[in-house]
Amino acid sequence: RMSFASSFTSNLEKAKGLDINKRVMQRKVNEFLQSYNKDPSILNRMKEGYQLICMLQNISKYHTLSPELLKEAEKHIMSKVSGLEAEELLEMIVLYVIESKPIPKQAIYELSTKILLLEHKKVARFLYFAPGLGSERVNYMKELEILKDAVKIVLEEVLSLDESELYMTITGCAELGVDMSALEKLFAAAVEKEVYFTPYQLAKLYRVWYKKGFARKFSEENIMKKIESMSYAGLSFLLQCIIDDSRHKESLTTNKVSEELKKEVMQEVIKKLDEASVHDVCKAIECFSGSELASELAAKVQKYLKEHKAVITQKQLMEVIGCMEKYNKNSIYTKVIIECLLPIMEKASRIDELPKK
């Protein structure tokens, strides 16, 4: 009991600390924005690129980063880009991925000349964010062989990567289309540490493992232990594996989801459907097709649509209805479809406004 109490107190103190840090950072961000709005030349007085890049990342967290500020900051950063350190260039990439903006190629080129100076923990962060730069920039990185160098660094230190770094490296490498033998080595290390992954991380890694068809398998028992605390976003990765099994379209793999895990996933999906997006609801309907839990899901879908009717669009509603028509023919779904269509029919002032279905 004493151990639990001290652990609880420690966690509470950490949480309070994080809250204080967040408030301090928000205050700093607000002060910076006020100063910038009064005098944009404040950017020229920020000598360190890192200081400015991190400030922009924090603005992005708590506010909307204005295109004008990003444009001005980019001019300022790029004027001294050749003098930026590898870590500063890495955080610049993170910023541009967060903001969904195309990063200047010169910044990528500079990082390619300095990537070997990054410690392996930072390289894992780079590999995680790199796919978010878009295919054009990723292809440019491949030309410069920056990805090859990055993978080499993490493989040399693979045994000292913790679970968070392994997760970032594997998910990033899988999206970047990195060599399968490199991914297999990373997975072998991940299997050794699978008990330490968060429920979401474990589900995402299971999905990558499933698609690639590696022999070294994540323990489904571990996933089932964590499934109750898994968010719907995590469950969605497992649902997709079950759907792929039923479609027989996963040509790269002979992996199959066990019946026991399927059952656990489906029961958890029913409990947490409220957290799902409309697209995820459609995935669930397909997954449950022909299952003994299909009618239980139908009742949940009906409740979901009623609760979300204020925000759900007609297009999304028709997507759900189309799924129900395709994958479930029972009378419960027919009732749900009719109830879903009634609000659309009430809103339509002319017959040609009604959906064709």
Summary of the structure (lengths in Angstrom):
residues: 357
radius of gyration: 24.5
end to end distance: 60.9
largest distance: 69.6
contacts: 1041
relative contact order: 0.04
helix: 78%
strand: 0%
